[in-house]
Amino acid sequence: MTRQKEAMTVASARAQLKAMLANARSLDRFTVDTLARSYRVPPREIEYELMVARQKREALDERR
């Protein structure tokens, strides 16, 4: 696989991960390990995106 195709694959996986986290009903069941098995994204990025999604969800819950 060429670097360009691999980069597009990682970018696509990253976008899918972000979309899934934004639309998930609950983020409690997700761990970095389980998401790393499903998405071709480095664990550090998964950890960051999961943290951001949880913070956004918490902020929304506080407004209600």
Secondary structure, 3 states (H helix, E strand, C coil): CCHHHHHHHHHHHHHHHHHHHHHCCCCCCCCHHHHHHHCCCCHHHHHHHHHHHHHHHHHHHHHC
